[in-house]
Amino acid sequence: MNAAMEYKQIVGLAGKAAEELRAWERRRAEELDAEIAAAEAAVAEAKEREARTVQGAQHWWRMAQDNVSRLPWLEVGADPAPAPHAYAGRLDLYLREVKETYQELVDAVLSLGWRARR
């Protein structure tokens, strides 16, 4: 094989390699775009879920405050703050616990005698 043929072969291989690299880069860019879009959607969903959870907790807190507002001997503490150490995957469990605790409070207030409620 002469030098000209070798040169053409090398140039051809380099061109093919460059074309394959560009195709791989395009595919990878599309994959990354899809991953970014999925991550953005997950973040938006998490923010929405967080907002719903905060609203739910505030709702139950206001209801609890209303239940004990007629008990002059009980002072209501500060509004609850979000727990930064809470696990996002357990939000439903946390909200269920809030509901159950609220029901326990209602039952306790209802079980008080009339003198305790004055």
The 8 nearest C-alpha neighbors of each residue, nearest first, counted from 0:
[[1, 4, 2, 5, 3, 6, 8, 7],
 [0, 2, 4, 3, 5, 6, 7, 8],
 [1, 3, 5, 4, 6, 0, 7, 8],
 [4, 2, 6, 5, 1, 7, 0, 8],
 [5, 3, 7, 6, 2, 1, 8, 0],
 [4, 6, 8, 2, 3, 7, 9, 1],
 [5, 7, 3, 9, 4, 8, 2, 10],
 [8, 6, 10, 4, 5, 9, 11, 3],
 [7, 9, 5, 11, 6, 10, 4, 12],
 [10, 8, 12, 6, 11, 7, 13, 5],
 [11, 9, 13, 7, 12, 8, 14, 6],
 [12, 10, 8, 14, 9, 13, 7, 15],
 [11, 13, 15, 9, 14, 10, 16, 8],
 [12, 14, 16, 10, 11, 15, 9, 17],
 [15, 13, 17, 11, 12, 16, 10, 18],
 [14, 16, 12, 18, 17, 13, 11, 19],
 [17, 15, 13, 19, 18, 14, 12, 20],
 [18, 16, 20, 14, 15, 19, 13, 21],
 [17, 19, 15, 21, 20, 16, 14, 22],
 [20, 18, 22, 16, 21, 17, 23, 15],
 [19, 21, 17, 23, 18, 22, 24, 16],
 [22, 20, 24, 18, 23, 19, 25, 17],
 [23, 21, 19, 25, 20, 24, 18, 26],
 [22, 24, 20, 26, 25, 21, 27, 19],
 [23, 25, 27, 21, 22, 26, 28, 20],
 [26, 24, 28, 22, 27, 23, 21, 29],
 [27, 25, 23, 29, 28, 24, 30, 22],
 [26, 28, 30, 24, 29, 25, 23, 31],
 [29, 27, 31, 25, 30, 26, 24, 32],
 [28, 30, 32, 26, 27, 31, 33, 25],
 [31, 29, 27, 33, 28, 32, 34, 26],
 [30, 32, 34, 28, 33, 29, 35, 27],
 [33, 31, 29, 35, 30, 34, 28, 36],
 [32, 34, 36, 30, 31, 35, 37, 29],
 [35, 33, 31, 37, 36, 32, 38, 30],
 [34, 36, 38, 32, 37, 33, 31, 39],
 [35, 37, 39, 33, 34, 38, 32, 40],
 [38, 36, 34, 40, 35, 39, 33, 41],
 [37, 39, 41, 35, 40, 36, 34, 42],
 [40, 38, 36, 42, 41, 37, 35, 43],
 [39, 41, 37, 43, 38, 42, 44, 36],
 [42, 40, 38, 44, 39, 43, 45, 37],
 [41, 43, 45, 39, 44, 40, 46, 38],
 [44, 42, 40, 46, 45, 41, 39, 47],
 [43, 45, 41, 47, 42, 46, 48, 40],
 [46, 44, 42, 48, 47, 43, 49, 41],
 [47, 45, 49, 43, 48, 44, 42, 50],
 [48, 46, 44, 50, 49, 45, 43, 51],
 [47, 49, 45, 51, 50, 46, 44, 52],
 [48, 50, 46, 52, 47, 51, 45, 53],
 [49, 51, 47, 53, 48, 52, 54, 46],
 [52, 50, 48, 54, 49, 53, 55, 47],
 [51, 53, 55, 49, 54, 50, 48, 56],
 [52, 54, 50, 56, 55, 51, 57, 49],
 [55, 53, 51, 57, 52, 56, 58, 50],
 [54, 56, 52, 58, 53, 57, 51, 59],
 [55, 57, 53, 59, 58, 54, 60, 52],
 [58, 56, 60, 54, 55, 59, 53, 61],
 [57, 59, 55, 61, 56, 60, 54, 62],
 [58, 60, 62, 56, 57, 61, 63, 55],
 [59, 61, 57, 63, 62, 58, 56, 64],
 [62, 60, 64, 58, 63, 59, 57, 65],
 [61, 63, 65, 59, 60, 64, 66, 58],
 [64, 62, 60, 66, 65, 61, 59, 67],
 [65, 63, 61, 67, 62, 66, 68, 60],
 [64, 66, 62, 68, 63, 67, 61, 69],
 [67, 65, 63, 64, 68, 62, 69, 105],
 [66, 68, 70, 69, 64, 65, 63, 73],
 [69, 67, 65, 70, 66, 64, 71, 73],
 [68, 70, 67, 71, 116, 66, 117, 65],
 [69, 71, 116, 67, 68, 72, 73, 117],
 [72, 70, 73, 69, 117, 68, 74, 116],
 [71, 73, 70, 74, 115, 117, 116, 69],
 [74, 72, 71, 70, 75, 67, 68, 69],
 [75, 73, 76, 72, 71, 70, 68, 67],
 [74, 76, 73, 77, 64, 67, 68, 78],
 [77, 75, 74, 78, 79, 64, 73, 60],
 [76, 78, 79, 75, 80, 74, 60, 64],
 [77, 79, 80, 76, 60, 57, 75, 61],
 [80, 78, 77, 81, 60, 57, 56, 76],
 [79, 81, 82, 78, 77, 83, 53, 57],
 [82, 80, 83, 79, 53, 85, 84, 56],
 [81, 83, 84, 85, 80, 79, 86, 87],
 [84, 82, 85, 81, 86, 80, 87, 49],
 [83, 85, 82, 86, 81, 87, 89, 80],
 [86, 84, 82, 83, 87, 89, 90, 81],
 [85, 87, 88, 89, 84, 90, 83, 82],
 [88, 86, 89, 90, 85, 45, 49, 91],
 [87, 89, 86, 90, 91, 92, 85, 93],
 [88, 90, 92, 87, 86, 91, 93, 85],
 [91, 89, 93, 92, 87, 88, 94, 86],
 [90, 92, 94, 93, 89, 95, 88, 52],
 [91, 93, 95, 89, 90, 94, 96, 88],
 [94, 92, 90, 96, 95, 91, 89, 97],
 [93, 95, 97, 91, 96, 92, 90, 98],
 [94, 96, 92, 98, 97, 93, 91, 99],
 [97, 95, 93, 99, 94, 98, 100, 92],
 [98, 96, 94, 100, 95, 99, 101, 93],
 [97, 99, 101, 95, 96, 100, 102, 94],
 [100, 98, 96, 102, 101, 97, 95, 103],
 [101, 99, 103, 97, 102, 98, 96, 104],
 [100, 102, 104, 98, 103, 99, 97, 105],
 [101, 103, 105, 99, 104, 100, 106, 98],
 [102, 104, 100, 106, 101, 105, 107, 99],
 [105, 103, 101, 107, 102, 106, 108, 100],
 [106, 104, 102, 108, 107, 103, 109, 101],
 [105, 107, 103, 109, 104, 108, 110, 102],
 [108, 106, 104, 110, 105, 109, 103, 111],
 [109, 107, 105, 111, 110, 106, 104, 67],
 [110, 108, 106, 107, 111, 105, 112, 104],
 [109, 111, 107, 108, 106, 112, 105, 113],
 [112, 110, 108, 109, 115, 113, 107, 116],
 [111, 113, 114, 115, 110, 116, 109, 108],
 [112, 114, 116, 115, 111, 117, 110, 109],
 [115, 113, 116, 112, 117, 111, 70, 71],
 [116, 114, 112, 113, 117, 111, 70, 72],
 [115, 117, 70, 113, 114, 69, 112, 111],
 [116, 114, 115, 70, 113, 71, 69, 72]]
